[in-house]
Amino acid sequence: MAGVKLKRLEARTRFIQGASRVALVGFCLAIGFVVVATAFPQRRELDRLEGKLKLAKDREQSILADREYHQIEYRALKEDPAFLEIHARDRLGYYNEGERILKFRGEQ
């Protein structure tokens, strides 16, 4: 009789240990799903902000290139008389006799 009770007690103990392991695994999986589920909105927000940052950097590069172009043109107008003459003649539409002027339209 004592042997039967001991075997039942051992069987219950193994069952409880197994059930507690299953419960622990289930709890860990639930925590993992919660962590992953909270990361998705943050990832979307990060992607959106990275896109905005890329657009801002592209716009900054465009503005810096435009600024550099205008600085070069300003320096040329200030220091190079030939460039100044060409620029003024082009702007005012002047030409010397016998010259043939070709004008190209830029991208619009």
Order of alpha helices (4+ residues) and beta strands (2+ residues): alpha-alpha
